[in-house]
Amino acid sequence: MSSYRIAEAARLLGVSDDTVRRWVDQGTLPVTDDSPARIPGEALAQHAVALAAAPAVPGDVLSSARNRFTGLVTRVQVDGVMAQVDIQGGPHRVVSLMSAEAVAELDLHPGSLAVAVVKATTVIVETPR
């Protein structure tokens, strides 16, 4: 099973190390008995999904999303020769359809660190009025 140091978890969630420590102290995120303590990947993935489900705060910064999303695998569904893999990269959920063989070769499971690379011929850029 994958696990992450507090600093790694903070970077993946887009928050400060202190915020992750507070979540650990409050019992929001579990930690392992390792020294230093580590956060189990599956719990971190579940927390990333919960954070992404929160409504956007008005006045968020303007941005044009890049086409590489580093995040955590939140779901792997294998059905015969094909599979669906969900990755939560910050507030972005990316879904990939790939072969079951690729899932096995990449050892993808909830909590795994992964990068979703998106190649598209159309990119839409939006800004608030």
C-alpha positions in Angstrom: 0.0 0.0 0.0 1.2 3.5 -0.8 1.8 6.1 2.0 3.0 9.7 1.9 5.0 12.0 4.2 3.1 15.0 5.5 4.9 17.3 3.1 4.1 15.1 0.1 0.4 14.9 1.1 0.3 18.7 1.5 1.7 19.2 -2.0 -0.7 16.7 -3.5 -3.7 18.3 -1.8 -2.5 21.9 -2.6 -2.4 22.9 1.1 0.4 23.7 3.6 2.2 21.1 5.8 0.6 22.8 8.8 -2.9 22.2 7.4 -2.2 18.5 6.9 -0.8 18.3 10.5 -4.0 19.9 11.8 -6.1 17.4 9.9 -4.0 14.6 11.4 -4.4 16.1 14.9 -8.2 16.5 14.4 -8.4 12.9 13.2 -9.5 13.9 9.7 -6.5 12.1 8.2 -5.1 8.8 9.7 -1.4 8.2 10.0 0.8 5.1 10.2 2.9 4.1 13.1 6.0 4.8 11.0 8.6 7.3 12.2 8.1 9.9 10.8 4.4 9.2 10.5 3.0 8.7 7.0 -0.5 9.1 5.6 -2.0 6.0 3.9 -2.6 6.6 0.2 -6.1 5.3 0.2 -7.2 7.7 3.0 -5.4 10.6 1.2 -7.2 9.8 -2.0 -10.6 9.8 -0.2 -9.8 13.1 1.4 -8.8 14.6 -2.0 -12.1 13.6 -3.5 -14.0 15.1 -0.5 -12.0 18.4 -0.9 -12.8 18.5 -4.6 -16.5 18.0 -3.9 -16.6 21.3 -1.9 -18.1 24.2 -3.8 -15.7 26.7 -5.4 -15.0 29.8 -3.5 -16.1 32.9 -5.4 -13.1 35.0 -6.5 -10.8 32.0 -7.2 -7.7 32.9 -9.2 -7.8 32.9 -12.9 -6.0 30.1 -14.7 -5.6 28.2 -17.9 -5.3 24.5 -16.9 -2.1 22.7 -18.1 -2.3 19.3 -19.6 -0.4 17.3 -16.8 -2.3 16.5 -13.7 -0.3 15.0 -10.8 -2.6 13.4 -8.3 -3.8 10.3 -6.6 -5.7 7.3 -8.1 -9.1 7.3 -6.4 -10.7 4.4 -8.2 -9.7 1.5 -10.4 -12.5 -0.5 -12.1 -11.3 -3.5 -14.2 -13.7 -5.2 -16.5 -12.2 -7.9 -18.7 -9.5 -6.5 -21.0 -10.3 -2.8 -20.2 -10.2 -0.7 -17.1 -11.3 2.8 -15.9 -8.9 4.7 -13.7 -9.9 7.9 -11.9 -7.2 10.3 -10.8 -7.8 13.3 -8.5 -5.3 16.0 -9.2 -6.1 18.9 -6.9 -9.6 20.0 -7.7 -9.5 18.1 -11.1 -10.9 14.7 -11.6 -9.4 12.9 -14.7 -10.8 9.6 -15.9 -8.7 7.4 -18.2 -9.8 4.3 -20.1 -6.9 1.8 -20.6 -6.2 -1.8 -20.9 -6.4 -4.0 -17.8 -2.8 -5.1 -18.7 -1.6 -1.4 -18.4 -3.3 -1.1 -14.9 -1.4 -4.3 -13.8 1.9 -3.1 -15.3 1.6 0.3 -13.7 0.4 -1.3 -10.4 -2.5 1.2 -10.2 -4.7 1.1 -7.1 -6.5 3.7 -4.9 -3.9 5.8 -3.2 -1.2 5.4 -6.0 0.6 8.5 -7.1 0.0 9.1 -10.9 0.3 11.7 -13.6 -2.5 12.1 -16.1 -1.2 13.6 -19.3 -3.9 14.9 -21.6 -3.5 15.6 -25.3 -6.4 17.4 -26.9 -7.0 19.3 -30.1 -9.4 21.7 -28.5 -8.6 23.7 -25.3 -11.2 26.1 -23.9 -10.0 29.0 -21.7 -12.5 30.8 -19.5 -12.3 33.8 -17.2 -14.9 35.4 -15.0 -16.6 38.5 -16.2 
